Amino acid sequence: MLHEHGRVNSTLKGSSDLAGHRRSSCQREGSRTMASLLCNARIQLTDTLEQMQQGTLMRKVKSKSWKKQRYFKLQDDCMTIWYQSKRTGKTESAFSISDVETVREGHQSEVLQSLAEEFPPERCFTIVFYGRRGNLDLIAGSAEEAQCWVQGLRQLIEVATSMDQREKIDQWIRDWFQKADKNKDGRMNFKEVQRLLKMMNVDMNEDHALRLFQEQLEDEGTEELAMELIDKYEPSETARARHVLSADGFLMYLCSPEGSIFNPRHRALWQDMSQPLCHYFISSSHNTYLIEDQIRGHSSIEGYIRALKRGCRCLEVDCWDGPNGEPVVYHGHTFTSKIPFREVVSTLGKYAFKTSDYPVILSLENHCSMEQQEVLAQQLKTILGEQLLTTTIDGRVPAQLPSPEELKHKILLKGKKIGRLEDMLDGPEDEAPDVSDDDNGAEAEEERRRVKKDKETLAQVLSDCVVYCKNVSFRGFQEARSHSRPSEISSLSEAKARKLIRDAGNEFVRHNTRQLTRIYPSGMRTDSSNYSPQEMWNVGCQIVALNFQTAGMEMDLCDGLFSQNGCCGYVLKPPFMRDEETLFNPSDPGSREGPGPITLTIQVISGQQLPKVSNSKEGAIIDPLVRVEIHGVPADQAHQETKYIENNGFNPRWDETLQFQVHVPELALVRFVVEDYDKTSRNDFVGQFTLAFVNIKPGYRHIHLLSKDGTNISPSSLFVHIHISVPPGPEQD
């Protein structure tokens, strides 16, 4: 299925033809050409889209004082939007519909909120892009114009997200031509073609490129030439019959989800969701309100929106007394900006269940006075309504935690609580909790002392909002076994957790079969860096909180683990981590019952359309290599890499075989990383893809690469062959 390197010649011919004649073809054939373009993209040309193509004058907003008029226009391909300065008429920028994640109406950004008194919400909307690219805040001249763009963009986003692989490739090609068309005249001169080749990581002799370019421009018979190119270069008879050209390094291997390395059956919800919460790994965020560092970073509701849309199910909120009796959220005793708690709760109510139906845990760090604690409780109840869980699901004290299935569409508050859960269910609020006959005098006195202290610092109405996630201090595994209840949860720093893993790995695993444990980053990580979550998952810790705003290997692992099971934010732990009597210890793989180590053999064959390194020098072409990493129990931690291919990011070919022994495949994650080799300094990141070992589908597979922040960079991919060798089980009698 692999194509020959010489196919790049046909790519350049086709490229220069499409670009060189696009404008004249459109002028000559008019509506027929447009209809063809729209048909290819599966778009119906509605009145709304026609109005967008005519263009609209709107205000582009960056701050309360920066509001400048720009002329926005949907291009003929219905997949690109340009906007121009009203004053100069010069095209300022352009973006592709495929880069847009969603459109939000009204004052749903901090910038537009600051202009709420000046501009009504029906004229305002925000275009949200994938990844770390900033949002685009716009104010239309009228509510009708705003609705036209909101509805039109949503229609086009739906088309872009539903494109099949071939349509995505076609759009990718159009996007590159738009970027290379420097003067925006709809045509490609040779200088622009040279620029296009460099941008696409194609290293081609200049004389050869010029000869191909000139040969194309001699003939206006574009359709006949296209058929000739297909007949000459297309290796697939089926594709030739369909008049489709599949050029190596330019048109990637036409594949469906079944051809991906990720088992498509595991993309959907495939796990049992009826087990206790503590039997699942839960996607969890630290200081969710921060979108930058921990000292001077910006606090924003955008942090909550991004985390929830990424499948996060445990969010953190730090609350402090604010002005006018309104609590605020920020990183206390720092210079981070502040946002009203009310806005956080409102955002949570809107976005909590858009990506997943399963419960959200709101981890409350409460630093408020008694008066503002009552405001916290009132805002939680008023804004969230029935979404907020305020009592057990059956009105009884639970013998174990409820399941994600039982808690669907519920928001659970995690925080301090006065007394025990049974006291809230059985006794009047103004009485001291009863002490069980099984408790001795010293324990009873300690319980009463804690309750008295809590009542002095914690508002009862806020305490009552905490049901299944009562914060308790961790005082060792023995005390937890003797006295802790399923509804109690302890939070541990990464350093404390590592010590427990080192000293009592099996006890930690057993503890996590009964109760929830939350791990959070060290306070020394002021730059919002992350620790590896893998070592915490290895002992069954469920709530492993990471700084979602910081891209890197740690977040790749998080995304990789939670990309399965419908991206619902919950992944069922393996059986040996759900058994209260388990003998498993991650430092001793032999403690897990099952066959010996599995052999994972990966043949790294080739790459397709690898992206440029960000901020690389003009004309630079990458020297790619592939590194495969295994993340799991200590015995499984490993990495190997291929040699680098010089000056070829378009269609590099490695044909190298890497092999790994995996002792505990149920906990292993496999990360594929492409880097640009640099012999004088550190290699530059190009792309990555991470998935759980159990989600791998063997055979010849494509790996669709992601950017550093986890967004798709289609059609960039790797082509590999995967073989998994399982040792024979014990002989049967």
C-alpha positions in Angstrom: 0.0 0.0 0.0 3.0 2.3 0.1 3.7 4.5 -2.9 7.0 5.3 -4.6 9.1 8.4 -3.8 8.8 9.6 -7.4 5.2 10.4 -6.9 6.1 13.9 -5.6 6.5 15.0 -9.2 2.9 14.4 -9.9 2.0 16.3 -6.7 3.8 19.4 -7.9 2.2 19.2 -11.3 -1.3 18.9 -9.8 -0.5 21.5 -7.3 0.6 24.2 -9.7 -2.3 23.4 -12.0 -4.9 23.7 -9.4 -3.5 27.0 -8.1 -2.5 28.5 -11.4 -5.9 28.1 -12.9 -8.3 28.3 -10.0 -9.2 32.0 -10.6 -9.6 31.6 -14.4 -11.6 28.4 -14.0 -14.0 30.0 -11.6 -14.5 33.0 -13.8 -15.0 30.8 -16.9 -17.3 28.2 -15.4 -19.1 30.3 -12.7 -21.8 28.6 -10.8 -20.9 25.1 -12.1 -17.4 25.3 -10.6 -18.8 26.6 -7.3 -21.4 23.8 -7.3 -18.7 21.3 -7.7 -16.6 22.7 -4.9 -19.7 22.7 -2.6 -20.6 19.2 -3.6 -17.1 18.0 -2.8 -17.3 19.6 0.7 -20.9 18.4 1.2 -22.2 21.9 1.7 -25.5 23.3 0.5 -25.2 27.0 -0.5 -27.8 28.6 1.7 -28.9 32.2 1.9 -26.8 32.4 5.1 -23.6 31.2 3.4 -24.2 33.5 0.4 -24.5 36.5 2.8 -21.2 35.4 4.5 -19.6 35.2 1.0 -20.7 38.8 0.3 -18.9 39.9 3.5 -19.8 41.6 6.7 -18.3 44.6 8.6 -17.8 43.7 12.3 -15.8 44.8 15.2 -12.8 42.6 16.2 -12.3 43.0 19.9 -9.1 42.4 21.9 -9.8 44.4 25.0 -12.2 47.0 26.4 -10.3 49.7 24.6 -9.2 47.8 21.4 -12.3 47.4 19.1 -11.5 47.8 15.5 -13.6 47.3 12.4 -12.7 44.5 10.1 -14.4 43.2 6.9 -15.0 39.4 7.3 -15.7 37.3 4.2 -16.3 33.6 3.6 -14.3 32.5 0.6 -15.5 30.5 -2.4 -14.3 27.2 -1.0 -16.7 27.7 1.9 -13.9 26.5 4.2 -11.8 29.7 4.6 -12.5 33.0 6.1 -10.5 36.1 5.4 -10.8 39.4 7.1 -9.5 42.8 6.0 -8.8 46.2 7.6 -11.6 48.6 6.9 -9.1 51.5 6.7 -6.5 50.0 4.3 -8.5 47.2 2.6 -5.5 44.9 3.1 -6.2 41.3 4.0 -5.1 41.1 7.7 -5.5 37.3 8.3 -7.3 34.2 7.3 -8.4 31.0 9.1 -9.8 27.6 8.1 -13.1 26.3 9.3 -11.2 23.1 10.2 -9.3 25.1 12.8 -12.5 26.2 14.6 -13.8 24.2 17.5 -17.0 26.0 18.3 -18.9 29.3 18.3 -20.3 30.8 21.5 -23.1 33.4 21.4 -23.4 36.4 23.7 -21.0 37.6 26.4 -19.3 34.2 26.9 -15.7 35.5 27.0 -14.1 37.8 29.6 -13.4 40.5 26.9 -17.1 40.6 25.8 -18.3 40.5 29.4 -16.3 43.7 30.0 -18.3 45.3 27.1 -21.7 44.0 28.3 -23.0 47.5 29.0 -21.9 48.9 25.7 -23.0 46.1 23.3 -26.0 43.7 23.8 -25.4 40.0 23.9 -27.4 39.3 20.7 -24.7 41.2 18.7 -21.7 39.4 20.3 -20.1 36.0 19.6 -16.8 34.3 20.1 -15.0 32.0 17.6 -13.1 29.3 19.6 -10.1 27.7 17.9 -8.6 24.3 18.6 -5.4 24.2 20.7 -3.7 27.2 22.2 -4.6 29.7 19.5 -6.4 32.6 21.0 -10.1 33.0 20.6 -11.6 35.6 18.2 -14.2 38.0 19.8 -16.5 39.7 17.4 -19.4 42.3 17.6 -21.7 42.4 14.6 -23.6 45.6 13.5 -27.0 43.9 14.2 -28.4 40.8 15.9 -29.4 39.5 12.4 -25.8 39.8 11.1 -24.5 38.1 14.3 -27.0 35.2 13.9 -26.1 34.8 10.2 -22.5 34.2 11.1 -23.2 32.1 14.2 -25.5 29.8 12.3 -23.4 29.7 9.2 -20.2 28.9 11.1 -21.9 26.1 13.0 -23.2 24.6 9.7 -19.7 24.7 8.3 -18.1 23.3 11.5 -20.5 20.4 11.3 -19.5 19.7 7.7 -15.7 20.0 8.6 -16.0 17.6 11.6 -18.0 15.0 9.5 -15.5 14.9 6.6 -14.1 11.5 5.7 -10.3 11.0 5.4 -10.2 12.0 1.7 -12.2 15.1 2.2 -9.9 16.1 5.1 -6.9 15.7 2.8 -8.5 17.8 0.1 -9.2 20.5 2.7 -5.6 20.2 4.0 -4.4 20.8 0.4 -6.6 23.9 0.0 -5.5 25.3 3.4 -1.8 25.0 2.3 -2.5 26.8 -1.0 -4.3 29.6 0.9 -1.2 30.0 3.2 1.2 29.9 0.3 -0.8 32.4 -1.9 1.0 35.4 -0.4 -0.6 38.1 -2.5 -4.1 36.5 -2.2 -4.8 36.7 -5.9 -6.1 33.1 -6.1 -3.1 32.1 -8.3 0.4 30.6 -7.7 3.5 32.1 -9.2 6.7 30.1 -9.0 8.0 31.9 -5.9 4.8 31.0 -4.1 5.1 27.4 -5.3 8.7 27.3 -3.9 7.3 28.6 -0.6 4.5 26.0 -0.6 7.1 23.2 -1.1 9.2 24.4 1.9 6.1 24.8 4.0 5.0 21.2 3.3 8.5 19.9 4.1 9.3 18.9 0.4 13.0 19.1 -0.5 13.1 19.5 -4.3 15.7 20.7 -6.7 14.9 24.2 -7.8 15.6 23.7 -11.5 13.5 20.5 -11.5 10.6 22.3 -9.7 10.8 25.2 -12.2 10.7 22.8 -15.1 7.6 21.1 -13.8 6.0 24.4 -13.0 6.6 25.8 -16.5 5.5 22.6 -18.2 2.2 22.8 -16.4 1.5 26.4 -17.3 1.8 25.6 -21.1 -1.5 23.7 -21.2 -5.0 24.8 -20.2 -6.4 21.3 -20.5 -6.6 20.8 -16.8 -9.1 17.9 -16.8 -7.2 15.9 -19.5 -3.9 16.5 -17.7 -5.4 15.3 -14.4 -6.5 12.1 -16.0 -3.1 11.6 -17.5 -1.4 12.1 -14.1 -3.8 9.6 -12.5 -3.2 6.9 -15.1 0.5 7.4 -14.9 1.1 7.5 -11.2 -1.9 5.9 -9.3 -0.9 2.4 -8.2 -4.5 1.4 -7.2 -6.8 0.1 -9.9 -9.9 1.0 -7.9 -8.6 4.6 -7.4 -7.8 4.9 -11.1 -11.3 3.8 -11.9 -12.7 6.5 -9.6 -10.3 9.1 -11.1 -8.6 9.7 -7.8 -4.9 10.6 -7.5 -3.1 9.3 -4.4 0.4 10.8 -4.4 2.9 9.5 -1.8 3.7 12.2 0.7 0.9 14.4 -0.6 -2.3 12.3 -0.6 -1.9 9.9 2.3 -3.1 6.3 2.4 -6.9 6.4 2.1 -7.9 4.9 5.4 -11.0 4.5 7.5 -11.1 4.4 11.4 -10.7 0.6 11.0 -7.2 1.3 9.6 -6.1 3.3 12.7 -3.9 1.9 15.4 -6.7 2.7 17.9 -9.2 -0.1 18.2 -12.4 1.6 17.0 -14.6 -0.5 19.3 -12.8 1.1 22.3 -13.5 4.7 21.1 -17.1 4.2 22.1 -18.3 3.6 25.6 -17.2 0.0 26.1 -16.6 -0.5 29.8 -18.8 -1.4 32.7 -20.0 1.8 34.3 -21.9 0.3 37.2 -19.0 -0.2 39.6 -18.1 2.0 42.6 -16.5 5.4 41.8 -13.2 4.2 43.4 -12.9 1.5 40.7 -12.2 4.1 38.0 -9.4 6.3 36.9 -11.0 9.8 36.7 -9.7 12.6 34.4 -8.7 15.4 36.9 -7.5 18.9 36.7 -5.4 21.0 39.2 -6.1 24.7 39.7 -8.5 24.5 36.8 -9.1 28.3 36.7 -5.5 29.0 35.7 -4.5 29.1 32.1 -0.9 30.1 32.7 1.5 29.9 35.6 0.8 29.7 39.4 2.2 33.1 40.4 1.1 35.7 37.9 -1.0 33.7 35.6 -4.4 34.6 34.2 -7.5 33.1 35.9 -10.3 32.5 33.5 -13.6 30.5 33.1 -12.0 29.4 29.8 -9.9 27.0 31.9 -13.1 25.2 33.0 -14.6 25.2 29.6 -11.5 23.7 28.0 -11.1 21.1 30.7 -14.7 20.0 30.6 -14.6 19.8 26.8 -11.5 17.7 27.1 -13.4 15.2 29.2 -12.2 16.3 32.6 -14.4 15.1 35.4 -12.7 16.6 38.5 -12.2 20.3 38.6 -10.6 22.5 41.3 -11.7 25.8 42.6 -9.9 28.0 45.2 -12.4 30.4 46.9 -11.5 33.5 48.8 -13.5 36.4 50.2 -14.3 39.0 47.5 -15.7 42.5 47.4 -19.4 43.2 48.0 -19.9 39.9 49.8 -19.2 37.9 46.6 -16.6 35.1 46.8 -13.8 35.1 44.2 -11.6 32.4 42.6 -7.8 32.8 42.3 -4.6 31.2 43.5 -4.3 32.7 47.0 -1.4 34.9 48.1 -0.2 35.3 44.5 -0.6 37.8 41.7 -3.0 35.7 39.6 -6.1 37.5 38.5 -9.5 36.9 40.1 -12.9 35.7 38.8 -16.2 35.7 40.6 -17.2 32.3 42.0 -20.7 32.8 40.5 -19.2 32.8 37.0 -17.4 29.6 37.6 -20.5 27.8 38.9 -22.5 29.2 35.9 -19.9 27.9 33.5 -20.0 24.5 35.2 -23.7 24.4 34.9 -23.6 25.1 31.1 -20.7 22.8 30.2 -20.6 20.0 32.8 -22.3 17.4 30.6 -21.7 18.5 27.1 -18.8 16.0 26.6 -19.8 13.3 29.1 -23.0 12.3 31.0 -21.0 11.0 34.0 -20.5 12.9 37.3 -18.3 15.9 37.8 -16.5 16.3 41.1 -15.9 20.0 42.1 -12.9 20.0 44.4 -13.5 23.1 46.7 -10.5 24.7 48.4 -12.4 26.9 50.9 -10.6 30.0 52.3 -13.8 32.1 52.8 -15.3 33.6 56.0 -18.5 32.1 57.4 -20.6 34.8 55.8 -19.2 34.2 52.3 -19.3 30.4 52.8 -23.0 30.8 53.0 -22.9 32.7 49.7 -20.9 29.9 48.2 -23.6 27.4 49.2 -26.4 29.6 48.0 -24.8 30.1 44.6 -24.1 26.4 44.2 -27.7 25.5 45.0 -29.4 28.3 43.1 -27.3 28.1 39.9 -26.8 24.3 39.7 -30.3 23.3 41.0 -30.9 19.6 40.7 -27.5 19.1 39.1 -25.9 19.5 42.5 -26.0 16.3 44.6 -27.1 17.2 48.2 -28.0 13.8 49.6 -27.2 10.2 49.0 -28.9 8.6 46.0 -31.1 6.3 48.1 -31.3 8.3 51.3 -29.1 5.7 53.2 -25.6 5.5 54.4 -23.6 3.8 51.7 -21.6 0.6 52.2 -19.7 1.6 49.1 -19.5 4.5 46.7 -22.2 4.7 44.0 -21.3 4.1 40.4 -20.8 6.6 37.6 -24.0 5.2 36.1 -26.0 6.0 39.2 -24.5 9.5 39.4 -25.2 10.5 35.8 -25.7 14.3 35.3 -24.8 15.0 38.9 -22.2 17.4 40.3 -20.5 16.3 43.5 -18.9 18.8 45.9 -15.6 17.6 47.4 -14.7 19.5 50.5 -14.7 19.6 54.3 -17.7 18.4 56.2 -18.9 18.7 59.8 -19.3 15.2 61.3 -20.1 12.1 59.4 -22.5 11.4 56.5 -24.8 9.3 58.7 -25.2 12.2 61.1 -26.6 14.4 58.3 -29.0 11.6 57.3 -30.2 10.5 60.7 -29.8 13.3 63.3 -30.9 17.0 63.7 -28.3 19.4 62.5 -28.0 21.2 65.9 -27.0 18.1 67.9 -23.5 16.6 68.3 -23.1 13.4 66.3 -23.8 10.1 68.0 -20.7 7.9 68.7 -20.9 4.2 67.8 -20.8 1.7 70.6 -17.8 0.2 68.9 -15.8 3.4 69.4 -13.7 3.6 72.5 -13.6 6.7 74.7 -10.5 8.3 73.2 -11.8 8.0 69.7 -15.2 9.4 70.7 -13.5 12.4 72.3 -11.3 13.0 69.2 -14.4 12.8 67.0 -16.3 15.4 69.1 -13.2 17.6 69.2 -13.0 17.6 65.3 -16.7 18.3 65.0 -16.5 21.3 67.4 -13.5 22.7 65.5 -15.1 22.3 62.1 -18.3 24.0 63.4 -16.2 27.0 64.3 -14.8 27.4 60.8 -17.2 25.8 58.4 -20.8 26.9 57.6 -23.3 24.1 58.1 -25.1 25.0 54.9 -21.9 24.5 52.9 -21.0 21.3 54.8 -24.4 19.8 53.9 -23.5 20.2 50.2 -20.7 17.6 50.6 -22.0 14.0 50.4 -19.7 11.4 48.9 -16.4 13.3 48.9 -15.6 14.5 52.4 -12.0 15.7 52.7 -10.1 13.9 55.5 -6.4 14.0 56.5 -4.5 10.9 55.6 -3.1 9.3 58.8 -1.8 6.0 57.4 -3.2 2.9 55.7 -3.9 1.2 59.1 -6.1 3.9 60.4 -7.8 4.2 57.0 -8.6 0.5 57.2 -10.0 0.8 60.7 -11.9 4.0 60.7 -12.4 5.5 57.2 -15.6 5.4 55.3 -16.2 5.0 51.5 -17.4 8.6 51.4 -14.1 10.0 52.7 -11.3 11.1 50.4 -7.7 12.1 51.1 -5.5 14.5 49.1 -1.8 13.8 48.9 1.1 15.8 47.3 3.1 14.1 44.6 6.0 13.7 47.0 3.9 12.1 49.7 2.4 9.8 47.2 5.8 8.7 45.9 7.0 7.9 49.4 3.9 5.7 50.0 4.4 4.0 46.6 8.0 3.2 47.5 7.3 2.1 51.1 3.9 0.4 50.8 2.9 -0.2 47.2 0.5 -3.1 47.8 -1.2 -1.3 50.7 -1.7 1.7 48.5 -3.4 -0.4 45.8 -5.7 -2.0 48.4 -6.6 1.3 49.9 -7.7 2.6 46.5 -10.0 -0.4 46.0 -12.2 1.1 48.8 -11.7 4.8 48.8 -10.9 7.7 46.5 -7.4 9.3 46.6 -6.5 12.6 45.0 -2.9 13.5 44.1 -1.9 17.1 43.3 1.3 18.7 42.0 4.1 20.0 44.3 3.8 23.7 45.4 7.2 24.2 43.9 5.8 23.8 40.4 5.1 27.5 40.0 5.5 27.3 36.2 2.5 24.9 36.2 4.6 22.0 35.1 3.4 18.5 35.7 4.5 15.2 37.3 4.1 11.9 35.5 0.6 10.6 36.3 1.6 7.0 35.4 3.3 6.2 38.8 0.1 7.3 40.6 -2.2 5.2 38.3 0.1 2.2 38.9 -1.2 2.1 42.5 -4.8 2.8 41.6 -5.0 6.5 42.5 -8.2 7.7 40.9 -8.0 11.5 40.9 -4.5 12.4 39.6 -4.7 16.1 39.1 -2.7 17.7 36.4 -2.3 21.3 35.1 -4.3 20.9 31.9 -3.0 24.2 30.5 0.6 22.8 30.3 1.3 20.7 27.2 3.8 17.9 27.3 4.4 14.2 27.9 2.4 14.2 31.1 -0.8 15.6 29.5 -0.2 13.3 26.5 -0.4 10.3 28.9 -3.6 11.7 30.4 -5.2 12.3 27.0 -4.0 8.8 25.9 -5.6 7.0 28.8 -8.9 8.9 28.6 -9.3 8.9 24.8 -11.0 5.5 25.2 -14.4 4.6 26.6 -16.3 7.4 24.8 -13.9 10.1 26.2 -16.3 10.1 29.2 -13.5 10.9 31.7 -13.8 7.5 33.5 -11.7 4.4 32.8 -12.3 1.2 34.6 -9.3 -0.1 36.5 -8.1 -3.6 35.7 -9.5 -6.5 37.9 -6.4 -6.9 40.1 -6.7 -3.3 41.1 -10.4 -3.7 42.2 -9.9 -6.7 44.5 -9.6 -5.6 48.2 -7.3 -8.6 48.9 -5.1 -8.1 45.8 -1.4 -9.0 46.1 -0.4 -6.6 43.3 2.5 -4.3 43.8 3.7 -2.2 40.8 7.4 -2.7 41.9 6.9 -6.5 41.5 5.1 -7.4 38.2 5.1 -11.0 39.3 2.5 -10.1 41.9 -0.1 -9.8 39.2 -1.8 -13.0 38.3 -1.7 -13.8 34.6 0.7 -14.8 31.8 4.3 -13.7 31.6 5.4 -10.6 29.7 3.9 -9.8 26.3 6.2 -9.0 23.4 5.2 -5.8 21.5 6.9 -5.6 18.0 6.5 -2.3 16.1 7.8 -1.9 12.6 8.1 1.8 11.9 7.6 2.0 8.1 7.0 5.6 7.0 5.6 9.0 7.6 3.3 11.2 5.7 3.0 15.0 5.5 4.8 15.7 8.8 4.3 19.4 9.9 6.9 22.1 10.1 8.5 22.8 13.5 7.0 25.9 14.9 9.3 29.0 14.7 11.7 27.2 12.4 13.9 29.1 10.0 12.7 30.1 6.6 13.2 27.2 4.2 14.2 24.7 6.9 13.1 21.1 6.3 13.0 18.6 9.2 15.1 15.6 9.7 12.5 13.3 11.4 13.0 10.4 13.7 10.4 8.3 15.6 10.7 7.5 19.3 8.4 4.9 20.9 8.0 5.1 24.6 6.3 2.6 27.0 4.9 4.1 30.2 3.7 1.6 32.9 5.0 -0.1 36.0 8.8 0.4 36.6 9.7 -2.8 34.8 7.9 -1.7 31.7 9.3 1.9 31.4 11.3 1.9 28.2 11.9 3.8 24.9 13.6 3.2 21.6 14.0 5.3 18.5 14.7 5.1 14.8 17.5 6.7 12.9 16.7 10.2 11.5 15.9 10.8 7.8 17.7 13.8 6.4 15.6 16.7 4.8 12.3 14.9 4.4 9.2 15.6 6.3 7.0 14.9 3.3 7.3 11.1 3.0 10.2 9.8 5.2 10.7 6.1 5.2 12.5 4.3 8.1 11.7 0.6 7.8 13.0 -0.1 11.3 11.7 -2.6 13.9 11.5 -1.9 17.6 10.6 -4.5 20.2 9.5 -4.3 23.9 8.6 -6.6 26.7 5.5 -5.5 28.6 4.9 -7.2 32.0 1.7 -5.4 33.0 -0.1 -4.5 29.7 -3.3 -3.5 31.5 -1.5 -0.4 32.9 0.8 0.4 30.0 0.5 3.4 27.7 2.4 3.6 24.4 3.5 7.0 23.1 4.8 7.6 19.6 6.8 10.8 19.2 8.2 12.4 16.0 11.1 14.8 16.5 13.3 16.9 14.3 16.8 15.7 14.8 19.4 18.3 15.8 23.0 17.2 16.4 24.0 20.4 18.2 21.1 20.9 20.6 17.9 19.3 21.8 15.6 17.7 19.1 12.5 19.7 18.3 9.0 18.3 18.8 7.0 17.5 15.6 4.0 15.4 16.7 2.8 12.6 18.9 0.1 10.0 19.6 -0.5 8.2 22.8 -2.9 5.4 23.6 -3.4 2.6 26.2 -1.8 -0.7 25.3 -5.2 -2.4 25.6 -6.5 -0.1 22.8 -3.9 -1.1 20.2 -5.2 -2.9 17.1 -2.4 -5.1 15.6 -1.5 -5.3 11.9 -0.7 -2.6 9.3 -2.0 0.6 10.9 -1.9 4.4 10.5 -1.1 6.6 13.5 -2.7 10.0 13.1 -0.4 12.5 14.8 -1.4 15.2 17.3 0.2 18.5 18.1 1.9 19.4 21.4 -1.4 20.5 22.9 -3.2 17.4 21.8 -5.1 18.7 18.8 -5.3 17.0 15.4 -2.7 17.9 12.7 -4.3 15.8 9.9 -3.2 14.5 7.5 0.2 14.0 9.3 0.6 10.3 10.1 2.9 7.4 10.6 2.5 4.0 8.9 3.5 1.0 11.1 3.0 -2.7 11.5 2.1 -3.9 15.0 2.5 -7.5 16.3 1.6 -8.6 19.8 2.9 -12.0 21.0 1.2 -13.4 24.1 2.9 -16.2 25.9 1.0 -19.4 26.3 -1.0 -19.8 29.5 -0.6 -22.6 32.0 -1.2 -26.1 30.7 -4.7 -27.4 31.3 -5.4 -30.7 33.0 
